[in-house]
Amino acid sequence: MRNGFFQFAGTVVLALALSATSALAQKKYDTGASDTEIKIGQTLAFSGPASAYATIGKTQAAYMKMINDQGGVNGRKINLIQYDDAYSPPKAVEQIRKLVENDEVLLTFQVLGTPSNAAVQKYLNVKKVPQLYAATGASRFTDPKNFPWTMGFNPNYFVEGRIYGQYILKEHPNAKVGILYQNDDLGKDYLNGIKAGLGDKAASMIVAEASYEVSDPTVDSQILKIKDSGADLFFSATTPKFAAQAIKKNYELGWHPVHILDINSVSVGAVMKPAGSEASKGVISVNYGKDPLDPTWKDDPGMKKYFDFMAKYYPEGDKDSLFNAYGYSTSQLLIYTLQKCGDDLTRENVMKQATSLKDVVLDLALPGIKNNTSPTDYRVNKQLQMQRFNGERWELFGPILEDTGAAG
C-alpha cells in the first residue's frame, strides 16, 4: 500500500513536471512579446524628400488594426509603433534606438529606405533584433553571412538592374544608354546591376552616368548632361520625387528616349500623374504584384480582399495606389511569419520562420510568383515581369523573369 502510494505520488509529480515542461516548450518569449501582445517597431518617411512613401505606413497600420479586430495573431494583439525619420539616416538611428531600448520591440518591420536601413543595420545586428522585410532591395540587406538579422523585402536592386541590362541587349542592342542614379546603395546597386546585365558591351553602350543626392532640389542639370551625351535609352534609378522630375524634364526638353524606371518609382499617383500622363507614356519597368488599376484583376479574389480592406480600414487612402498595395502585401507576409512562429516568439525563431518561406503566395502576387527563402538566400522576391505605362496604367508584357544568380 505504501509502495503504491509513493508510486502514485511519483506519477503525479512526473505528470506535473512534464506538464510544466510542455507549457514552457509551448511558450517562449523575447522582449516585446507576451501572452497578449507583440510589439513591432518601424520608422518611415512621414516627412522629407521621400514622404510619398508615407501612405505605405498608413496602410500597414490599418492592416494591423484589421488583424487585431480579428483577434490578433494566435490571440496576441499587434502593437505597431511608428516613428518619422524623414528619410534622414541620423534621425533613423535615433528613432530605432528609441524603439529597441525604450519601447522594447520584438522586431523592426519595413524600416523604409536604403539610407535609413544602412544607418541602423549594424546596430540591430549587434543587438540581435530582426530588421525584418526592410523596405529596400540593396544587396547589403540580403547578406546572411555578414548581417544574419537583416532581411530586405524588395527585389534585389542589383538583380533588377541586371534584368534591365539583359532586356536592353535583347530589345535595344544598339542603344546609347544614359543613367541617372541616386548616390547611395540604391543607385549604385542598380548601376552595377545594369552593367552586369550588359556584360562586355557595358563600356561601349553606356555613354553617360549622372548621380544626384537626395538633398538636391532638382535633377535638371543631370538630365541635360545625359541628353547632351547623345543617349537614346534612359535608365532612371531613382526614388519618386526625382523619378517624376526626370520624366517631366525629358518631356519639356522634347527628348524621348526609351525610358526604363526602377520599381521603387512606379506609383501612378506619386510619380506618373505628377510628371504628366502624356510625358509618362511608354515608360518601362517591372513588377511582381497586381496593379489595382489594371482591370485584369477586377474579379480576382485577392484584389477583392484588398479593396474590401481599403474600404473598411483605410477609406481615405487611394485604393488604386501601388504603394498601398505594397503596404498590404508586406503586412500580409509579416502576419504569415508571426503565425508560423506559434508560441515561440523569440527573435531567433522569427528569423528562422522568415528564412524558410516555402511557396508563399500573397493576395496581390502576380500569377506564378511565389515567395521562397532559405538560411542562405534571404531574397523574398526573385521573380519579376516587365510592364509598360500606357498613359493611364501599367500593362504587363512578356514572361515571368526569374534571376537567382548572385545578388551583387
WODA-V157724 format. One record per pair of residues at least 24 apart in sequence whose ideal C-beta (glycine too) atoms are under 10 Angstrom apart, sorted by the first residue. I is the first residue (numbers start at 1). J is the second residue. D is the distance in whole Angstrom. If there is no record, write none. Layout:
# WODA-V157724
I&J&D  I&J&D
This chain:
# WODA-V157724
23&343&10  25&343&9  25&344&9  26&342&8  26&343&5  26&344&8  27&342&9  27&343&4  27&344&8  27&345&8  28&341&9  28&342&9  28&343&7  28&344&5  28&345&7  28&346&5  28&348&9  28&349&7  29&106&8  29&343&9  29&344&9  29&345&5  29&346&7  30&104&10  30&106&6  30&107&9  30&128&9  30&129&9  30&130&10  30&344&10  30&345&7  30&346&5  30&347&5  30&348&8  30&349&9  30&350&9  31&100&9  31&103&10  31&104&5  31&105&8  31&106&7  31&129&9  31&346&10  31&347&8  32&79&9  32&81&10  32&99&10  32&100&9  32&103&8  32&104&6  32&105&5  32&106&3  32&107&7  32&129&9  32&345&8  32&347&8  32&350&10  33&76&7  33&105&10  33&106&5  33&107&9  33&338&9  33&341&9  33&343&10  33&344&10  33&345&4  33&346&8  33&347&9  33&350&9  34&76&7  34&77&10  34&106&10  34&345&8  35&74&10  35&75&8  35&76&7  35&343&9  35&345&10  36&72&8  36&75&8  36&76&6  36&77&6  36&79&10  37&72&8  37&76&6  37&77&6  37&78&8  37&79&5  37&106&9  37&345&10  38&64&10  38&72&8  38&73&6  38&74&9  38&76&5  38&77&7  38&78&6  38&79&7  38&80&9  38&105&9  38&106&6  38&107&9  38&338&6  38&341&9  38&345&6  38&350&10  39&77&10  39&78&8  39&79&5  39&80&8  39&81&7  39&99&9  39&103&7  39&104&7  39&105&4  39&106&6  39&107&8  40&64&8  40&78&6  40&79&7  40&80&5  40&81&7  40&82&9  40&99&9  40&103&10  40&105&6  40&106&7  40&107&6  40&108&7  40&109&5  40&110&9  40&130&10  40&132&9  40&334&8  40&338&9  41&79&9  41&80&8  41&81&5  41&82&8  41&83&8  41&95&8  41&96&7  41&98&8  41&99&3  41&100&7  41&103&6  41&104&9  41&105&4  41&106&8  41&107&7  41&108&5  41&109&7  41&111&8  41&129&9  42&80&7  42&81&7  42&82&5  42&83&7  42&85&10  42&95&9  42&96&9  42&99&8  42&105&9  42&107&10  42&108&6  42&109&5  42&110&6  42&111&6  42&112&8  42&132&10  42&135&9  43&81&10  43&82&7  43&83&5  43&84&7  43&85&4  43&86&9  43&87&10  43&88&10  43&91&8  43&92&5  43&93&9  43&94&9  43&95&5  43&96&6  43&98&9  43&99&8  43&108&8  43&110&9  43&111&5  43&112&7  43&113&9  43&116&6  43&117&9  43&120&8  44&82&6  44&83&8  44&84&7  44&85&7  44&86&9  44&87&9  44&92&10  44&95&10  44&110&8  44&111&8  44&112&5  44&113&8  44&116&9  44&135&8  45&84&7  45&85&7  45&86&6  45&87&4  45&88&9  45&91&10  45&92&9  45&112&6  45&113&6  45&116&8  45&135&10  45&239&9  46&82&8  46&83&8  46&84&4  46&85&8  46&86&7  46&87&9  46&112&10  47&84&6  47&85&9  47&86&5  47&87&8  47&88&9  47&91&10  48&84&8  48&85&8  48&86&4  48&87&4  48&88&6  48&91&9  48&113&10  48&214&9  48&215&10  48&241&10  49&86&8  49&87&6  49&88&9  49&113&10  49&213&10  49&214&5  49&215&7  49&216&9  49&217&10  49&239&8  49&240&9  49&241&6  49&242&8  50&85&10  50&86&8  50&87&4  50&88&10  50&112&7  50&113&6  50&115&9  50&116&9  50&214&7  50&239&6  50&240&7  50&241&7  50&242&10  50&264&10  51&84&9  51&86&8  51&87&8  51&240&9  51&241&9  51&270&10  52&239&8  52&240&4  52&241&7  52&243&10  52&244&9  52&265&9  52&267&7  52&269&9  52&270&4  52&271&8  52&274&9  52&321&10  52&323&7  53&87&8  53&112&6  53&113&8  53&135&8  53&239&8  53&240&7  53&264&9  53&267&9  53&270&8  53&323&6  53&326&9  53&327&9  54&84&8  54&112&9  54&323&9  55&267&9  55&269&9  55&270&8  55&314&9  55&316&10  55&317&6  55&318&7  55&321&6  55&323&5  55&324&6  55&326&9  55&327&7  56&110&7  56&112&7  56&135&7  56&321&9  56&322&10  56&323&5  56&324&7  56&325&10  56&326&6  56&327&4  56&328&9  56&330&8  56&331&10  57&82&6  57&83&10  57&84&9  57&110&8  57&112&7  57&135&9  57&323&10  57&327&7  58&82&9  58&314&6  58&316&9  58&317&6  58&323&10  58&324&8  58&327&7  59&306&10  59&309&9  59&310&8  59&313&9  59&314&6  59&317&6  59&318&10  59&321&8  59&323&8  59&324&5  59&325&8  59&326&8  59&327&3  59&328&6  59&329&10  59&330&9  59&331&7  60&109&8  60&110&6  60&135&10  60&314&10  60&324&10  60&326&9  60&327&5  60&328&8  60&330&7  60&331&5  60&334&8  61&313&9  61&314&9  61&327&9  61&331&9  62&309&8  62&310&8  62&312&9  62&313&4  62&314&4  62&315&9  62&316&10  62&317&7  62&324&9  62&327&8  62&328&9  62&331&9  63&309&7  63&313&7  63&314&8  63&327&7  63&328&6  63&329&10  63&330&9  63&331&4  63&332&7  63&334&9  63&335&8  64&109&10  64&313&9  64&331&7  64&334&9  64&335&8  65&312&10  65&313&6  65&314&9  66&308&10  66&309&6  66&312&7  66&313&5  66&314&9  66&328&10  66&331&9  66&335&10  67&313&10  67&331&8  67&332&10  67&334&9  67&335&6  67&338&9  67&339&10  69&312&9  69&313&8  70&335&10  72&335&10  72&338&9  73&334&9  73&335&6  73&336&10  73&337&10  73&338&5  73&339&6  73&341&8  73&342&10  73&345&9  74&338&8  74&339&6  74&341&8  74&342&6  74&343&7  74&345&9  75&343&9  76&338&8  76&343&9  76&345&8  78&109&10  78&331&9  78&334&9  78&335&8  78&338&8  79&103&9  79&105&8  79&106&10  80&105&9  80&109&8  80&110&10  80&331&9  80&334&10  81&105&6  81&108&10  82&109&10  82&110&10  85&111&8  85&112&8  85&113&8  85&115&9  85&116&5  85&119&9  85&120&9  86&116&9  87&112&8  87&113&5  87&114&10  87&115&7  87&116&7  87&214&7  87&215&10  87&239&8  87&241&10  88&113&9  88&115&8  88&116&7  88&119&9  88&214&9  88&215&10  89&113&9  89&114&10  89&115&5  89&116&6  89&117&9  89&118&7  89&119&4  89&120&8  89&184&10  90&115&10  90&116&10  90&119&7  91&116&8  91&119&9  92&116&4  92&117&8  92&118&9  92&119&5  92&120&6  93&119&5  93&120&6  93&123&7  94&119&10  94&120&10  95&120&9  96&120&4  96&121&10  96&123&7  96&124&7  96&127&10  96&129&9  96&131&9  97&123&7  97&124&10  97&127&9  99&124&10  99&129&9  100&124&7  100&127&6  100&129&6  101&127&9  105&129&8  105&130&10  106&130&8  106&132&10  106&338&9  106&341&10  106&345&7  106&346&9  106&347&7  106&350&7  107&131&8  107&132&5  107&133&10  107&149&9  107&334&9  107&337&10  107&338&9  107&345&10  107&347&6  107&350&6  107&351&9  107&354&9  108&132&7  108&133&9  108&134&8  108&149&10  108&150&10  109&133&6  109&134&9  109&135&9  109&153&9  109&330&8  109&331&9  109&333&10  109&334&6  109&337&10  109&338&10  110&134&7  110&135&5  110&136&10  110&152&10  110&153&7  110&326&9  110&327&8  110&330&5  110&331&8  110&333&10  110&334&8  111&135&7  111&136&8  111&141&10  111&150&10  111&152&10  112&136&8  113&138&10  113&184&9  113&186&8  113&214&9  113&239&8  113&264&10  114&138&5  114&140&9  114&141&8  114&152&9  114&154&9  114&157&8  114&182&8  114&184&6  114&185&5  114&186&4  114&187&9  114&188&10  114&189&8  114&214&10  114&239&9  114&264&9  115&182&9  115&184&5  115&185&8  115&186&8  115&214&7  117&141&6  117&150&8  117&152&8  117&185&9  117&186&10  118&184&8  118&185&6  118&186&10  120&150&9  121&146&10  121&147&6  121&149&9  121&150&5  122&146&10  122&147&8  122&150&9  124&149&6  124&150&7  125&149&5  125&150&6  127&347&9  128&347&6  128&348&8  128&351&9  129&347&6  129&350&10  130&337&10  130&347&6  130&348&9  130&350&5  130&351&6  130&354&7  131&351&10  132&330&10  132&333&9  132&334&7  132&337&8  132&338&10  132&347&10  132&350&7  132&351&8  132&354&6  133&329&10  133&330&6  133&331&9  133&333&6  133&334&6  133&337&8  133&354&7  133&380&7  134&330&10  135&264&9  135&326&8  135&327&10  135&330&7  136&185&8  136&186&7  136&189&10  136&264&9  137&161&10  137&185&10  137&186&8  137&189&7  137&190&9  137&262&9  137&263&8  137&264&8  137&379&9  137&380&10  137&381&8  137&407&9  138&184&8  138&185&4  138&186&6  138&187&9  138&188&8  138&189&5  138&190&9  138&407&10  138&408&8  139&185&8  139&188&9  139&189&6  139&192&9  139&193&9  139&379&10  139&406&9  139&407&5  139&408&4  140&185&6  140&189&9  140&407&10  140&408&9  141&185&9  141&378&8  141&379&10  141&407&10  142&373&9  142&377&8  142&378&4  142&379&5  142&380&8  142&382&10  142&407&6  142&408&9  143&378&8  143&407&8  143&408&9  144&351&9  144&355&7  144&373&10  144&374&9  144&375&6  144&376&6  144&377&8  144&378&5  145&376&8  147&378&9  148&348&10  148&351&7  148&355&9  148&375&9  148&378&9  149&347&8  149&348&9  149&350&10  149&351&6  150&351&10  150&378&8  151&337&10  151&350&10  151&351&7  151&354&6  151&355&7  151&373&8  151&378&5  151&379&9  151&380&7  152&378&7  152&379&8  152&380&7  152&381&9  152&407&10  153&326&9  153&329&9  153&330&6  153&333&7  153&334&9  153&371&9  153&379&9  153&380&5  153&381&7  154&186&10  154&263&7  154&264&7  154&288&9  154&326&9  154&330&9  154&379&9  154&380&8  154&381&7  155&262&10  155&263&6  155&264&10  155&286&8  155&287&9  155&288&7  155&379&8  155&380&8  155&381&4  155&382&7  155&383&8  155&384&6  155&403&9  155&407&10  156&189&8  156&193&8  156&378&10  156&379&6  156&380&10  156&381&8  156&382&8  156&403&8  156&405&10  156&406&10  156&407&4  156&408&7  157&185&8  157&186&6  157&187&8  157&188&9  157&189&4  157&190&5  157&191&9  157&192&9  157&193&6  157&237&8  157&262&7  157&263&9  157&264&8  157&407&9  157&408&8  158&185&10  158&188&9  158&189&5  158&190&7  158&191&9  158&192&6  158&193&4  158&194&9  158&195&10  158&196&7  158&197&10  158&403&10  158&405&9  158&406&8  158&407&6  158&408&3  159&189&9  159&193&6  159&196&9  159&197&9  159&379&8  159&381&9  159&382&7  159&384&9  159&401&10  159&402&10  159&403&5  159&404&9  159&405&7  159&406&9  159&407&6  159&408&8  160&189&8  160&190&7  160&193&6  160&194&9  160&197&10  160&237&9  160&262&7  160&263&6  160&264&9  160&285&9  160&286&6  160&381&9  160&384&7  160&401&10  160&403&8  161&187&10  161&188&10  161&189&7  161&190&4  161&191&7  161&192&7  161&193&2  161&194&4  161&195&8  161&196&7  161&197&6  161&198&10  161&235&8  161&237&7  161&260&10  161&262&8  161&408&9  162&190&10  162&192&9  162&193&5  162&194&7  162&195&9  162&196&5  162&197&4  162&198&9  162&199&10  162&403&6  162&405&7  162&406&10  162&407&9  162&408&9  163&193&8  163&194&9  163&197&7  163&286&7  163&384&6  163&386&8  163&401&6  163&402&10  163&403&6  164&190&8  164&193&7  164&194&5  164&197&6  164&198&9  164&233&10  164&235&6  164&237&9  164&260&5  164&261&10  164&262&8  164&284&8  164&285&9  164&286&8  164&386&9  165&193&7  165&194&4  165&195&7  165&196&6  165&197&2  165&198&4  165&199&7  165&201&9  165&202&7  165&205&9  165&206&10  165&235&9  165&260&10  166&194&9  166&196&9  166&197&5  166&198&8  166&199&9  166&401&8  166&403&8  167&194&10  167&197&8  167&260&8  167&284&8  167&286&9  167&386&7  167&398&9  167&401&9  168&194&8  168&197&7  168&198&7  168&201&9  168&205&8  168&233&7  168&235&8  168&258&8  168&260&8  169&197&7  169&198&6  169&199&8  169&201&7  169&202&10  169&205&9  171&233&10  171&258&8  171&284&9  171&386&10  171&398&10  172&205&9  172&232&8  172&233&6  172&258&6  172&260&10  173&198&10  173&201&8  173&205&9  174&201&10  174&205&8  174&232&9  174&233&10  175&201&10  175&205&6  175&206&10  175&207&9  175&231&8  175&232&6  175&233&4  175&234&10  175&235&10  175&257&9  175&258&7  176&204&9  176&205&7  176&206&8  176&207&5  176&208&8  176&229&7  176&230&6  176&231&5  176&232&5  176&233&7  176&234&10  176&257&9  177&201&10  177&202&8  177&204&10  177&205&5  177&206&5  177&207&7  177&208&8  177&209&9  177&226&9  177&229&9  177&231&6  177&232&8  177&233&5  177&234&8  177&235&6  177&257&9  177&258&9  177&260&9  178&206&8  178&207&6  178&208&4  178&209&8  178&210&8  178&222&9  178&223&9  178&225&8  178&226&4  178&227&8  178&228&9  178&229&6  178&230&8  178&231&3  178&232&8  178&233&7  178&234&5  178&235&7  178&236&10  178&255&10  178&257&7  179&206&6  179&207&9  179&208&7  179&209&5  179&210&7  179&211&9  179&222&10  179&226&8  179&231&9  179&233&9  179&234&8  179&235&5  179&236&8  179&237&7  179&260&10  180&208&9  180&209&8  180&210&5  180&211&8  180&212&7  180&219&6  180&222&6  180&223&7  180&225&9  180&226&6  180&234&7  180&235&7  180&236&5  180&237&7  180&238&6  180&242&8  180&243&9  180&245&10  180&246&6  181&209&7  181&210&8  181&211&5  181&212&8  181&222&9  181&235&8  181&236&8  181&237&4  181&238&7  181&242&10  181&262&9  182&211&7  182&212&6  182&213&8  182&214&7  182&216&10  182&219&10  182&236&10  182&237&6  182&238&6  182&239&6  182&242&7  182&243&10  182&262&9  182&264&9  183&210&10  183&211&4  183&212&6  183&213&6  183&214&8  183&216&9  184&211&9  184&213&9  184&214&7  184&239&10  185&408&10  186&214&10  186&237&7  186&238&9  186&239&7  186&262&8  186&264&7  187&211&6  187&212&8  187&214&10  187&236&10  187&237&5  187&238&8  187&239&9  187&242&10  187&262&9  188&237&9  188&408&9  189&237&8  189&262&10  189&407&9  189&408&6  190&235&8  190&236&9  190&237&4  190&238&9  190&262&6  190&263&10  190&264&9  191&235&9  191&237&7  192&408&6  193&237&9  193&262&10  193&403&10  193&407&9  193&408&7  194&235&6  194&237&8  194&260&9  194&262&10  196&405&9  196&406&9  196&408&8  197&403&9  205&231&10  205&233&8  206&231&9  206&233&10  206&235&9  207&231&5  207&232&9  207&233&9  208&234&9  209&235&10  211&237&9  212&238&8  212&239&10  212&242&6  212&245&9  212&246&10  214&238&10  214&239&7  214&241&8  214&242&8  216&241&10  216&242&8  216&245&10  217&241&10  217&245&9  218&242&8  218&245&6  218&246&10  218&249&8  219&243&9  219&245&5  219&246&6  219&249&7  220&245&7  220&246&9  220&248&10  220&249&6  220&252&9  220&253&9  221&249&10  222&246&8  222&249&9  223&247&10  223&248&10  223&249&5  223&250&7  223&252&9  223&253&7  223&255&8  224&249&8  224&253&8  224&255&9  226&250&9  226&255&9  226&257&9  227&253&6  227&254&10  227&255&5  227&257&8  228&255&10  231&255&9  231&257&6  231&258&10  232&256&9  232&257&5  232&258&7  233&257&5  233&258&4  233&259&8  233&260&7  233&284&10  234&258&7  234&259&5  234&260&7  234&261&9  234&283&10  235&259&8  235&260&5  235&261&8  235&262&8  235&284&10  236&260&7  236&261&5  236&262&7  236&265&7  236&283&9  236&285&9  237&261&9  237&262&5  237&264&9  237&265&9  238&262&7  238&264&8  238&265&6  238&271&9  239&264&6  239&265&6  239&270&10  239&271&9  240&264&7  240&265&5  240&266&9  240&267&6  240&269&10  240&270&5  240&271&5  240&272&10  240&274&9  240&275&10  240&323&9  241&265&9  241&270&9  241&271&9  241&274&9  242&271&10  243&267&9  243&270&9  243&271&5  243&272&9  243&274&10  243&275&8  243&280&10  243&283&9  243&285&10  244&270&7  244&271&5  244&272&8  244&273&9  244&274&5  244&275&4  244&276&9  244&279&9  244&280&9  245&271&10  245&274&9  245&275&8  246&271&10  246&275&8  246&279&10  246&283&10  247&271&7  247&272&7  247&274&9  247&275&4  247&276&7  247&279&5  247&280&5  247&281&10  247&283&7  247&389&10  248&274&8  248&275&5  248&276&6  248&279&6  248&280&9  249&275&9  249&279&9  250&275&9  250&279&7  250&280&10  250&283&10  251&275&8  251&276&6  251&278&7  251&279&3  251&280&8  251&281&9  252&276&9  252&279&8  256&281&10  256&282&8  257&282&10  258&282&8  258&283&9  258&284&7  259&283&5  259&284&7  259&285&9  259&389&9  260&284&5  260&285&7  260&286&9  260&386&10  261&285&5  261&286&9  261&389&8  262&286&8  263&287&7  263&288&8  263&289&10  263&322&9  263&326&10  263&381&9  263&384&8  263&387&9  264&326&10  265&322&10  266&291&9  266&322&6  266&323&9  266&326&10  266&387&8  266&389&8  266&394&7  267&318&9  267&320&10  267&321&6  267&322&5  267&323&5  267&324&9  267&325&10  267&326&9  268&292&9  268&293&6  268&318&9  268&320&7  268&321&7  268&322&7  268&323&10  268&389&8  268&392&8  268&393&7  268&394&8  269&293&10  269&318&5  269&320&7  269&321&5  269&322&8  269&323&8  269&324&9  270&318&9  270&321&8  270&322&9  270&323&7  271&322&9  271&323&10  271&389&10  272&322&10  272&389&6  272&391&9  272&392&9  272&393&9  272&394&9  273&392&9  276&391&10  277&389&9  277&390&9  277&391&5  277&392&7  278&391&6  279&391&9  280&389&5  280&390&9  280&391&7  280&392&9  281&388&9  281&389&6  281&390&7  281&391&4  281&392&9  282&388&7  282&389&7  282&390&8  282&391&8  283&387&9  283&388&7  283&389&5  283&390&10  283&391&10  283&394&9  284&386&7  284&387&7  284&388&5  284&389&8  284&394&10  284&397&9  285&384&9  285&386&8  285&387&6  285&388&8  285&389&8  285&394&7  286&383&10  286&384&4  286&385&6  286&386&6  286&387&6  286&394&10  286&396&9  286&398&10  286&401&8  287&322&8  287&325&10  287&366&7  287&369&9  287&384&7  287&385&6  287&386&8  287&387&5  287&394&7  287&396&7  288&329&9  288&362&9  288&364&9  288&365&7  288&366&6  288&369&5  288&371&9  288&380&10  288&381&5  288&382&9  288&383&6  288&384&5  288&385&7  288&400&9  288&401&10  289&322&7  289&325&6  289&326&7  289&328&9  289&329&6  289&362&8  289&363&9  289&364&5  289&365&6  289&366&6  289&369&8  289&381&9  289&385&10  290&322&10  290&325&7  290&329&9  290&362&10  290&363&8  290&364&5  290&365&7  290&366&6  290&367&9  290&369&10  290&396&9  291&320&8  291&321&10  291&322&6  291&325&7  291&364&9  291&366&9  291&387&8  291&393&6  291&394&5  291&395&9  291&396&8  292&318&9  292&319&6  292&320&5  292&321&7  292&322&7  292&324&8  292&325&6  292&328&10  292&364&8  292&393&9  293&319&10  293&320&5  293&321&9  293&322&8  293&325&10  293&392&7  293&393&4  293&394&7  294&320&10  294&387&9  294&393&6  294&394&7  294&395&8  294&396&8  295&393&8  296&367&10  296&395&9  296&396&8  297&364&8  297&366&10  297&367&10  300&363&9  300&364&9  300&367&9  301&363&8  302&328&10  302&329&10  302&332&10  302&361&9  302&362&8  302&363&3  302&364&6  302&365&8  303&363&8  303&364&7  304&363&9  305&332&9  305&363&5  305&364&9  306&332&9  306&363&6  306&364&6  309&363&9  320&393&9  322&364&10  322&394&8  325&363&9  325&364&5  326&364&9  328&362&9  328&363&7  328&364&6  329&362&5  329&363&7  329&364&5  329&365&7  329&371&10  329&381&10  330&362&9  330&380&9  331&362&10  332&360&9  332&362&5  332&363&6  332&364&8  332&365&10  333&357&8  333&360&7  333&362&6  333&371&7  333&380&7  336&360&6  336&362&8  336&371&9  351&375&9  351&378&9  354&378&8  354&380&8  355&380&10  366&396&7  366&400&7  367&400&8  368&399&9  368&400&5  368&402&10  369&400&6  369&402&9  372&404&10  377&404&8  377&407&8  378&407&9  379&403&10  379&404&8  379&407&6  382&407&9
